Amino acid sequence: MRQNILEMEQYAKEFNVPIIEKDSIAFIMKFIKANGVKDILEIGSAIGYSAILMASVGEEVKVTTIERDNNRYMECLKNVKKCGLENKINVVFQDALEMNLSGVAYDLIFIDAAKGQYLKFFEKYKYFLKPGGVIISDNLKFHGHVGNRASITSRNLKQLVGKLENYIDFLKNNDEFETKFYDVGDGLSVSIRKNEI
Ligand code: SAM
């Protein structure tokens, strides 16, 4: 397992695949353990690095992870198999905004996909949380760009950062969820559902 994780880190570096920072995944793993999280939905699998680490926290932890890029999906499947976690990780090849879920509910939803679509992911998937469930979002600092839009020259990047800033405001002003922001890795938020939606 340790060796597989190291190989994934190496692969990600070599092929420029964005994977979660070590501090951030350590934070999430600790959260899973401390809160007895069992059922997890991850939006954005990439090569399966975070899904595998989350699933490895405990016997009862199960992860469904969604990826829209075919190469990454294939790589993810390969890595899940290598780690012997096929029974604990369900890898879905689909655009998360087009997926139809029914009859499922998660303790934790981890949003780690296209940064410009976080609000859409949140609004779509919040209905699939168990009472008291949480949504964790990664990359809220976006490598130091969030909060520093004026210094960005690229129009696309500026737009993306603007969307993340809107998302942060949306979380801060959301009555259904209580959100805490953590200065861990590239910036994480933990949004706890208050009531039935
Ligand atoms: N969670 C992974 C990890 O830490 O190991 C990293 C995920 S990477 C930052 C984001 C991934 O989300 C990319 O592989 C991208 O193809 C995928 N993605 C982006 N938008 C998506 C969408 N709408 N549906 C499914 N996957 C998406």
Residues whose N, C-alpha, C, O or C-beta is under 5 A from the ligand:
A	BS01	SAM	P18 I19 I20 G44 S45 A46 G48 Y49 S50 I66 E67 R68 D69 R72 Q94 D95 A96 L97 D112 A113 A114
